[in-house]
């Protein structure tokens, strides 16, 4: 009687069996896993399923997986499902010697704990002697804690270079860097978030209502309640008392986030992401954001000659490889430097008028080096950062805006501030050209070094 009651219970299939069934059944799907049996929908029996052995006693499990692989590579089955238990040593790439040379679409349903394990799994469909590269799709939920796995995988993948440094204008999901939070920007955002929790004040530029909307928390929550909840979460994570050197440890933050309830995970993670957006927006506005090897930024870009096809003898696909030679000028002339200075001065006047930031912009201006180098002084424009009276963005006449910030102490130890009128006489067009030449002369003994040269030559290869 008990067995009869159990037989009447309509239990859902396992995720793997349901996936195979939705894709057309075992006749259409090559299964390479470590299990011996599966639930299969009986033909002509409605929704009823029955259990059957995969090998049916004919061969070993290893031989069965090899047969399934052969069916996929020969094109008899166009869908393959592979688990970690059977993934070692199996190649499913678009091999030039295989019948099935279709481009692979590799979907990762569950991210592993280890980033190296994820790279190994992705390597099943991306190998040498392939007709075309695979397309990767890493699936994840909107749970904040799960981003810990995505962040680990993304950071490891970005070290592989070509996998992540393609066209950044492609679909959002094709760029792994959006999941990598363990960067200089992510560490800066985490420090700002911790500091806001101590001061009970929102990070500038972060909207509380937007955080509540994205995280699913009560939209009527007050800032005091919001920070009280976050501080309780920090205490539950064991991170309420941290040393100054640990405030930028993004990996630890994401790991500890897994121990919270889903709502609390999302609240913490969304607030961190909004802080990260503010940090990146500020870096882009100041010209310090590093977008990888996707764009060449300069005052002028000149193409030396028309693109030329190269590597004709090694072409394995129908897409040609083109070589383009361009010359770029990174230098900033006096007119542009003066415009940048006047814009900063105008912002400073408006800020002082409403007393919102009375110290902002006071150190901005043109500077001359205290010492001569190669019988000439060096000149630059220093722009004080917003809300940071001790940090400056540096603009040089030969290399333009620097990606690195300069502290006030370092700036004043090497340079002295000069009036714009004096800078105008020293940094006219003629002296701007001399500055370029002087900086280039610094490296005259190393003919291949162009670090401080205003004019650079690039060889760009595209497909």
C-alpha positions as CSV (number, residue, x, y, z in Angstrom):
1,X,0.0,0.0,0.0
2,X,2.8,2.4,0.8
3,X,4.5,1.7,-2.5
4,X,1.2,2.5,-4.3
5,X,1.0,5.8,-2.5
6,X,4.5,6.6,-3.5
7,X,3.8,5.7,-7.1
8,X,1.0,8.2,-7.2
9,X,3.1,11.1,-6.0
10,X,3.9,13.5,-8.9
11,X,7.5,14.5,-8.1
12,X,9.4,16.8,-10.4
13,X,12.3,15.5,-12.4
14,X,15.8,16.3,-11.4
15,X,17.2,19.4,-13.1
16,X,19.5,17.3,-15.4
17,X,16.6,15.0,-16.5
18,X,14.3,17.9,-17.0
19,X,16.9,19.7,-19.1
20,X,17.5,16.6,-21.3
21,X,13.8,16.1,-21.7
22,X,13.1,19.7,-22.8
23,X,15.9,19.5,-25.3
24,X,14.4,16.5,-27.1
25,X,15.4,13.5,-25.0
26,X,18.4,11.2,-25.0
27,X,18.2,10.8,-28.7
28,X,19.1,14.4,-29.3
29,X,21.4,15.1,-26.3
30,X,24.8,13.6,-25.7
31,X,25.2,13.1,-21.9
32,X,28.7,12.8,-20.5
33,X,28.3,12.5,-16.7
34,X,29.2,10.2,-13.9
35,X,25.7,8.8,-13.3
36,X,24.6,5.3,-14.3
37,X,20.9,5.9,-14.7
38,X,18.3,8.6,-15.5
39,X,14.6,9.3,-15.7
40,X,13.2,9.1,-19.3
41,X,9.8,10.1,-20.5
42,X,7.9,7.1,-21.9
43,X,6.6,7.5,-25.4
44,X,2.8,7.6,-25.6
45,X,2.4,7.6,-21.8
46,X,1.7,11.2,-21.1
47,X,3.7,12.8,-18.4
48,X,4.9,9.6,-16.8
49,X,8.6,8.9,-16.6
50,X,10.5,5.7,-15.8
51,X,14.0,5.0,-14.6
52,X,16.5,3.3,-17.0
53,X,20.2,2.5,-17.0
54,X,22.3,4.6,-19.3
55,X,24.6,1.8,-20.4
56,X,22.0,-1.0,-20.2
57,X,24.7,-3.4,-19.2
58,X,26.5,-3.2,-22.6
59,X,29.6,-1.2,-21.8
60,X,31.4,0.6,-19.0
61,X,30.5,4.2,-18.1
62,X,33.8,5.5,-19.5
63,X,33.1,3.8,-22.9
64,X,29.5,5.2,-22.9
65,X,30.8,8.8,-22.4
66,X,33.2,8.3,-25.2
67,X,30.4,7.0,-27.5
68,X,28.3,10.0,-26.6
69,X,31.2,12.3,-27.4
70,X,31.7,10.7,-30.8
71,X,28.0,11.2,-31.5
72,X,28.4,14.9,-30.7
73,X,31.6,15.4,-32.7
74,X,30.1,13.5,-35.7
75,X,27.0,15.7,-35.7
76,X,24.5,12.9,-34.8
77,X,23.7,14.8,-31.6
78,X,24.0,18.6,-31.7
79,X,23.7,19.2,-27.9
80,X,26.1,17.9,-25.3
81,X,25.7,18.0,-21.5
82,X,28.9,17.5,-19.5
83,X,29.5,17.4,-15.8
84,X,32.6,17.8,-13.7
85,X,32.8,14.1,-13.1
86,X,33.3,13.3,-16.8
87,X,35.0,16.5,-18.0
88,X,38.6,15.4,-17.7
89,X,40.3,14.9,-21.0
90,X,37.2,15.4,-23.1
91,X,37.5,17.7,-26.1
92,X,34.3,19.1,-27.6
93,X,35.8,22.0,-29.7
94,X,35.0,22.7,-33.3
95,X,37.9,20.5,-34.5
96,X,38.9,20.9,-38.2
97,X,39.1,17.1,-38.4
98,X,35.5,16.5,-37.0
99,X,32.3,16.4,-39.0
100,X,30.6,18.7,-36.6
101,X,32.4,22.0,-37.2
102,X,29.6,24.3,-36.0
103,X,30.6,27.1,-33.7
104,X,30.2,26.0,-30.1
105,X,27.9,27.8,-27.6
106,X,29.2,26.9,-24.2
107,X,26.7,27.6,-21.4
108,X,28.0,27.2,-17.8
109,X,24.9,26.5,-15.6
110,X,26.8,26.4,-12.3
111,X,30.0,28.2,-11.5
112,X,32.6,26.2,-9.6
113,X,34.3,27.3,-6.4
114,X,37.7,27.2,-8.0
115,X,38.5,29.7,-10.8
116,X,41.1,27.3,-12.2
117,X,38.4,24.6,-12.4
118,X,36.2,27.0,-14.4
119,X,39.0,27.7,-16.8
120,X,39.5,23.9,-17.2
121,X,35.8,23.4,-18.0
122,X,35.8,26.2,-20.6
123,X,38.8,24.6,-22.2
124,X,36.7,21.6,-23.2
125,X,35.3,23.7,-26.1
126,X,38.2,26.0,-26.8
127,X,41.3,24.2,-28.0
128,X,43.9,24.2,-30.7
129,X,43.1,23.2,-34.3
130,X,39.6,24.6,-34.1
131,X,37.5,25.9,-37.0
132,X,36.0,28.8,-34.9
133,X,36.2,30.0,-31.4
134,X,33.4,29.2,-29.0
135,X,30.8,31.6,-27.5
136,X,30.7,31.5,-23.7
137,X,27.6,32.2,-21.6
138,X,28.1,32.1,-17.8
139,X,24.7,32.0,-16.0
140,X,24.2,33.4,-12.6
141,X,21.3,34.6,-10.4
142,X,20.8,38.1,-8.9
143,X,21.8,36.8,-5.4
144,X,24.6,39.0,-4.2
145,X,26.6,36.1,-2.7
146,X,26.7,34.2,-5.9
147,X,28.7,37.1,-7.5
148,X,31.6,35.7,-5.4
149,X,31.9,32.8,-7.8
150,X,31.5,35.1,-10.9
151,X,34.1,37.5,-9.5
152,X,36.7,34.7,-9.0
153,X,36.1,33.3,-12.5
154,X,36.2,36.7,-14.1
155,X,39.4,37.7,-12.4
156,X,41.1,34.5,-13.6
157,X,39.7,34.8,-17.1
158,X,41.0,38.3,-17.5
159,X,44.5,37.0,-17.0
160,X,44.1,35.0,-20.2
161,X,44.0,38.1,-22.3
162,X,42.2,37.3,-25.5
163,X,39.1,35.9,-23.8
164,X,38.2,39.3,-22.2
165,X,39.9,42.0,-24.3
166,X,37.7,41.8,-27.4
167,X,35.3,44.5,-28.6
168,X,33.9,46.2,-25.5
169,X,31.0,47.4,-27.6
170,X,29.6,43.9,-27.9
171,X,26.7,42.6,-25.8
172,X,27.0,43.2,-22.1
173,X,27.3,39.6,-21.2
174,X,30.4,39.1,-23.4
175,X,32.6,41.3,-21.2
176,X,33.8,39.5,-18.2
177,X,35.2,42.6,-16.5
178,X,31.8,43.7,-15.3
179,X,31.9,40.7,-12.9
180,X,35.4,41.3,-11.7
181,X,35.1,43.4,-8.5
182,X,38.7,42.7,-7.3
183,X,40.2,45.6,-9.1
184,X,41.7,49.0,-8.0
185,X,38.2,50.5,-8.5
186,X,36.5,47.7,-6.5
187,X,38.9,48.1,-3.6
188,X,38.5,51.9,-3.6
189,X,34.7,51.4,-3.6
190,X,34.8,48.9,-0.7
191,X,36.9,51.4,1.4
192,X,34.4,54.1,0.7
193,X,31.6,51.8,1.7
194,X,33.2,50.9,5.0
195,X,33.9,54.5,5.7
196,X,30.3,55.4,5.1
197,X,29.2,52.7,7.6
198,X,31.4,54.3,10.2
199,X,30.2,57.8,9.6
200,X,26.5,56.8,8.9
201,X,26.5,58.9,5.8
202,X,25.8,57.8,2.2
203,X,28.7,57.8,-0.3
204,X,28.4,60.9,-2.5
205,X,26.5,60.1,-5.6
206,X,24.7,57.0,-4.3
207,X,20.9,57.2,-4.1
208,X,19.3,55.3,-1.2
209,X,16.0,54.8,-3.1
210,X,17.9,53.2,-6.0
211,X,19.7,50.8,-3.6
212,X,16.3,49.8,-2.1
213,X,14.8,49.3,-5.5
214,X,17.6,47.1,-6.8
215,X,18.0,45.1,-3.6
216,X,14.3,44.5,-2.9
217,X,14.3,46.1,0.6
218,X,11.6,48.3,2.0
219,X,11.5,51.6,-0.1
220,X,10.4,53.6,3.0
221,X,13.5,52.7,5.0
222,X,15.3,55.7,6.5
223,X,19.0,56.3,6.2
224,X,19.4,55.5,10.0
225,X,17.6,52.2,9.6
226,X,19.6,51.4,6.4
227,X,22.9,51.9,8.1
228,X,21.8,50.1,11.2
229,X,20.9,47.1,9.1
230,X,24.2,47.2,7.3
231,X,26.2,47.4,10.5
232,X,24.3,44.4,11.8
233,X,25.2,42.5,8.7
234,X,28.9,43.5,9.1
235,X,28.8,42.2,12.7
236,X,27.2,38.9,11.5
237,X,30.0,38.6,8.9
238,X,32.6,39.2,11.6
239,X,33.8,42.3,9.9
240,X,32.6,45.1,12.2
241,X,36.2,45.7,13.5
242,X,38.7,45.7,10.7
243,X,42.3,46.9,10.4
244,X,43.0,49.7,7.9
245,X,44.9,47.4,5.6
246,X,42.0,44.9,5.3
247,X,39.4,47.4,4.2
248,X,40.2,46.8,0.5
249,X,39.9,43.0,0.6
250,X,37.1,42.4,-1.9
251,X,37.6,38.6,-1.8
252,X,37.0,38.4,1.9
253,X,33.9,40.7,1.6
254,X,32.3,38.5,-1.1
255,X,33.1,35.3,0.8
256,X,31.6,36.5,4.1
257,X,28.6,37.8,2.2
258,X,27.5,34.1,1.6
259,X,26.7,33.7,5.2
260,X,23.9,36.3,5.2
261,X,20.2,35.9,4.3
262,X,19.4,36.6,0.7
263,X,17.8,40.0,1.4
264,X,20.7,41.1,3.5
265,X,23.2,39.8,0.8
266,X,21.4,41.8,-1.8
267,X,21.3,45.0,0.3
268,X,25.1,44.8,1.0
269,X,26.0,43.9,-2.5
270,X,23.9,46.5,-4.2
271,X,25.2,49.3,-2.0
272,X,28.8,48.1,-2.8
273,X,28.0,48.1,-6.6
274,X,26.5,51.6,-6.4
275,X,29.7,52.8,-4.7
276,X,31.7,51.1,-7.4
277,X,29.7,52.9,-10.1
278,X,30.5,56.2,-8.4
279,X,34.2,55.4,-8.3
280,X,34.3,54.4,-12.0
281,X,32.2,57.4,-13.1
282,X,34.6,59.7,-11.3
283,X,37.6,58.0,-12.9
284,X,36.0,58.3,-16.3
285,X,35.2,62.0,-15.7
286,X,38.8,62.7,-14.7
287,X,40.2,60.7,-17.6
288,X,41.9,58.0,-15.4
289,X,39.7,55.1,-16.2
290,X,41.6,52.2,-17.9
291,X,39.5,50.5,-20.4
292,X,42.1,47.9,-21.4
293,X,43.4,47.5,-24.9
294,X,40.2,48.5,-26.7
295,X,40.7,52.1,-27.5
296,X,43.6,54.4,-28.5
297,X,43.0,57.8,-26.9
298,X,44.9,60.8,-28.1
299,X,44.5,64.4,-29.3
300,X,44.8,63.3,-32.9
301,X,45.0,59.9,-34.6
302,X,46.3,59.6,-38.2
303,X,46.2,56.5,-40.3
304,X,49.6,56.1,-42.1
305,X,48.2,53.8,-44.8
306,X,45.2,51.8,-45.7
307,X,44.6,48.5,-43.8
308,X,46.5,45.6,-45.3
309,X,45.6,41.9,-45.0
310,X,48.3,39.8,-43.3
311,X,48.9,36.2,-42.3
312,X,47.3,34.9,-45.5
313,X,49.3,31.7,-45.4
314,X,48.0,30.8,-41.9
315,X,44.4,31.7,-42.3
316,X,42.2,28.9,-40.9
317,X,38.9,30.7,-41.3
318,X,37.2,33.0,-43.8
319,X,37.8,36.1,-41.6
320,X,40.9,38.0,-42.8
321,X,43.4,39.6,-40.4
322,X,44.0,43.3,-41.2
323,X,47.0,45.4,-40.2
324,X,46.6,49.1,-39.7
325,X,49.5,51.5,-38.9
326,X,48.4,54.7,-37.0
327,X,50.3,57.6,-35.5
328,X,48.8,59.3,-32.4
329,X,49.6,62.6,-30.7
330,X,49.0,62.6,-27.0
331,X,50.3,66.1,-26.4
332,X,48.2,68.9,-24.9
333,X,48.7,72.4,-26.3
334,X,48.5,75.7,-24.4
335,X,45.0,76.5,-25.6
336,X,43.6,73.2,-24.3
337,X,45.5,73.5,-21.0
338,X,44.2,77.0,-20.4
339,X,40.7,75.8,-21.1
340,X,41.0,73.0,-18.6
341,X,42.4,75.4,-16.0
342,X,39.6,78.0,-16.6
343,X,36.9,75.3,-16.3
344,X,38.3,74.2,-12.9
345,X,38.5,77.8,-11.8
346,X,34.9,78.4,-12.7
347,X,33.8,75.3,-10.8
348,X,35.8,76.5,-7.8
349,X,34.0,79.9,-7.8
350,X,30.6,78.3,-7.8
351,X,31.5,75.9,-5.0
352,X,32.9,78.7,-2.8
353,X,29.8,80.8,-3.4
354,X,27.5,78.1,-1.8
355,X,30.1,77.0,0.7
356,X,29.7,73.3,-0.4
357,X,33.4,72.7,-0.8
358,X,35.5,75.8,0.2
359,X,38.8,74.1,-0.2
360,X,38.3,72.6,-3.6
361,X,40.3,73.9,-6.5
362,X,42.6,76.2,-4.5
363,X,45.8,74.3,-5.5
364,X,44.9,74.0,-9.2
365,X,47.2,75.8,-11.6
366,X,50.4,75.7,-13.7
367,X,53.6,74.5,-12.1
368,X,57.3,74.8,-13.0
369,X,59.9,72.3,-11.9
370,X,62.2,73.5,-9.1
371,X,65.2,71.9,-10.9
372,X,66.3,71.9,-14.5
373,X,66.5,68.7,-16.5
374,X,68.8,68.8,-19.5
375,X,69.1,72.6,-19.2
376,X,65.3,73.1,-19.2
377,X,62.5,73.4,-16.7
378,X,59.5,71.0,-16.8
379,X,56.0,72.5,-16.9
380,X,52.6,70.9,-16.1
381,X,49.0,71.6,-15.2
382,X,47.7,70.3,-11.8
383,X,44.0,70.0,-11.3
384,X,42.8,69.4,-7.8
385,X,40.4,66.5,-7.4
386,X,36.8,67.1,-6.3
387,X,36.4,66.6,-2.6
388,X,40.1,65.6,-2.3
389,X,42.2,68.7,-1.4
390,X,45.4,66.6,-1.2
391,X,45.2,64.8,-4.6
392,X,45.8,66.2,-8.0
393,X,45.3,65.1,-11.6
394,X,48.4,65.9,-13.7
395,X,48.4,67.1,-17.3
396,X,51.7,67.3,-19.1
397,X,52.4,69.0,-22.4
398,X,53.9,65.8,-24.0
399,X,51.8,62.9,-22.7
400,X,48.5,64.7,-21.8
401,X,46.5,63.7,-18.7
402,X,48.2,61.1,-16.5
403,X,46.4,58.0,-15.2
404,X,48.1,58.4,-11.9
405,X,47.3,61.0,-9.2
406,X,49.9,63.2,-7.4
407,X,49.7,64.1,-3.7
408,X,50.0,67.7,-2.7
409,X,53.2,67.0,-0.8
410,X,54.9,65.3,-3.7
411,X,53.8,68.0,-6.1
412,X,55.1,70.9,-4.0
413,X,58.4,69.1,-3.3
414,X,59.2,69.0,-7.0
415,X,57.3,71.9,-8.5
416,X,56.5,75.5,-7.7
417,X,53.2,77.2,-8.7
418,X,53.4,80.0,-11.4
419,X,50.7,82.4,-12.5
420,X,48.8,81.6,-15.7
421,X,50.2,84.7,-17.4
422,X,53.7,83.5,-16.9
423,X,52.8,80.0,-18.0
424,X,51.3,81.4,-21.1
425,X,54.6,83.1,-22.1
426,X,56.6,79.9,-21.4
427,X,54.1,77.4,-22.8
428,X,53.2,78.9,-26.2
429,X,53.2,76.7,-29.3
430,X,56.9,77.1,-29.8
431,X,57.9,76.1,-26.3
432,X,55.3,73.3,-26.4
433,X,57.2,71.8,-29.4
434,X,60.4,72.2,-27.4
435,X,58.9,70.5,-24.4
436,X,58.1,67.5,-26.6
437,X,61.6,67.4,-28.0
438,X,63.2,67.8,-24.6
439,X,61.2,65.0,-23.1
440,X,62.0,62.8,-26.0
441,X,65.7,63.7,-25.6
442,X,65.6,62.3,-22.1
443,X,65.4,58.9,-23.7
444,X,67.7,59.5,-26.6
445,X,70.1,56.8,-25.5
446,X,67.2,54.2,-25.7
447,X,66.0,54.6,-29.2
448,X,63.1,52.1,-28.7
449,X,61.7,53.8,-25.6
450,X,58.8,56.1,-26.3
451,X,57.3,56.3,-22.8
452,X,57.5,60.1,-22.6
453,X,57.2,60.9,-26.3
454,X,54.1,62.8,-27.3
455,X,53.9,61.2,-30.7
456,X,53.5,57.4,-30.8
457,X,53.2,54.8,-33.5
458,X,50.7,51.8,-33.1
459,X,50.3,48.7,-35.2
460,X,46.7,47.5,-34.8
461,X,45.6,44.0,-35.9
462,X,41.9,43.4,-36.3
463,X,39.6,40.6,-37.6
